[in-house]
Amino acid sequence: MKAKVLLRYAFFGLSVAVLSACQTVDRLQLKKIKETPETRNHALIYCSGTLNCEFERFDEHPIVDAQSRRLDQRAIKQGMVRLNADSLKDPQALYLSVPAGLHEVVVRFYPISEEKAETINVIHRFEAKKDYRFVMFRDRSSGKKSLLDASAPEPLCVDLLQEQQTIRRFCKPYNVLNGLGEFVEQKNLKTR
């Protein structure tokens, strides 16, 4: 019995060591990425506003795996991922450097805890040499009407900023019947 417990602890320790080593290798590979004349014309895409956020996918290219939370090696080799922090363990550690054009970006936000992600898919025409940021927040300005509505959490929203200007907003209202909702683009954009 004691041997079984010791074996479990040894396995856990080895797993932690391997994962830490992988993150160190990923960090070193990210730091080696050099800017080229082509990448200087790229759009830069960041995310913020919650405990953490990660880019799941850019077009058909996986970035950070949803289950393992590991950075995809192809994304590093293609040079589309950049390090925005000292460590990959830091919140919002990564950002994307991507060619201008019409692209799909899938972003995972963790508004409450690292265990529960909210995912948004956005198709947008990104412009060269521009900075973009996906920012998640709770829309506390929505007017509550009934007592039932007042008991529900405020909608989660994601603003897409170009430079410092909000250009698109997506909100996910809370459905009191099933607790689920989808992000829907808001057509009448009021800056907060």
N, C-alpha and C positions, 0 to 999 in steps of 0.2 A: 504494500500500500504506500509506504513512504517513498519507495523507488518510483512509483507511478507519479506521485506528486512532484518529486524532484525532476523527473523527466518532463513534466508539463512546464515547470518553471524554466528549465533549461531551454525548451523549445520556444517559450515566450521570449526569453532573453535573446535568443538567437534571431528570432523574427524581428524584434525591435532593432537589433544591431544591423541586420540586413537592410531594413527599411531606412534607417538613418544613413547608411552608406549609399543607398540608391539616391536619396535626396541630395546628398553631398555631391555625387557625380552629376546629377541633373543641374544643380546650382553652378558647378564649375563649367558645364557645357553651355549653360545660358550666358555666363559671364564672358565666354569666348566669342560669342556672336558679334561680328563687326558690321558696322554700317557700310553700305556700298552706295554708289551713286543712284542705283535703282531703289534701294530701301529708304533713301532720304525723301523720296516722293510718296512714301506710303502714308496711309491713314493710321493713327494710333488710337487704340480702343481700350479704355479702362472700365472698371466697375467699382462701385462703392455704395455706402449707405447702410450696410448691415454688418453683423459680426464677421462675415466673410462672404466672398463671392468668387466664382470660378467660371472660366469659359469652358463649356462642355464641348462645343463644336464650332468650327468656322467652315461654312459651306459643307463639304463632305469630309473635312479633315477633323478627326477627333483631337481634342486638346487635353482635357483632364477627364479621366474615367469616372463615371458617377459612382460605381461601387468601390473601387480600390482607392479613388481620389489621387491616383498617380498620373503624372504628366506623360503624355504620349511621346515616345522618342521621335516619331516622324515629324511631329510639330516642332521639336527642337531642331532637327536636321534641316527642315524647310525654312528655319529662321523666322517663323511667324510669332514666336513667343519670346517675350522679354521679361527680365527680372526687375521688379519695382521695389524690392525690399532686400534686406540682408539674408533672409532665409526663406525657403519655400513654405515653412511652417507659419510665417507671418500672414495676417489677413491681407487680402488683396495683393498678394505677392507677385502676380503676373499681369501683364498687359499684352495686347496683340499689336503687331506691326504688319499691316496687310496692304495689298495693292488697292488702289482706288477702283470703284465700280460697284455694281449691284451684288450684294452678298447676304447670306443668311448667317446670323450669329445666334448661338444658343448659350444663354447665361444662366447659371445656377446661383441663387441667392440663399443665404441662411439667416432669415430675419429673427428667429427665436433661438435656435440652437444648431449645432453642427450636425444633428441627426435628421432634421427636417428641412428639405430644400424646396424652394419655389423656383420653377424653371420658366423662362420666357424665351420664345423664338421670335426674332425680329429680322425682317428682310428690309434692307436699307441700301441706298446708293451713297457709299462713302466717298468723300472727296479727297484728293491728294493733299498731303501736307497739312491735314486738319487733325485736331485732337477731338475724340469722342469719348463720352463717359455715360455709362448706364448707372443711374442712381435710384436705389429703392427707398421708399418711404411710406409711411401710413398717411392717408389723406384724412386729416382731422377736420378739414373744412366742410366735408359733406354734411348737409343738413339732415339730421335725424327727424323722422316724422312720428312714428309710433313707438310705443314702449318696447315692442318686439324688435323693431329696427335699432332702437337705442341700446339694446342688450348685445347686439352683434358687434364684433370688432370693426374698426374702420377699414375701408378698402386698402389693400396693398397696391401701391402704384410704382411704376418705373418710368423715370424721365430719361430720354435720350438727349444729351447735351452735345452741341457742336461748339467747340471752344467753350464759352461759359453760358451760351444761350440754349434754353430748352427748345428743342425743335419738334419733339414728339413725346406723347405721354400715353402710357398703357396702364389701366387699372383693373384690378381683380376684385369685384365686389364680393362680399361674404353672403352666401346663400343660406338663409336661416333654416331652410328645410333639410339640406344635406351637408352644409358646411363647405361645399365645393364651389368653385368658380373658375372662370377662365380670364386671362388678361385680354382686355378689349381696348383698342386704341380710342382715345378721347379726341373727338373732332373739334370741340370748342376748347382750345388750350388756353388756360389761365395760368400764368406763371405764379409760383408760390412765393 
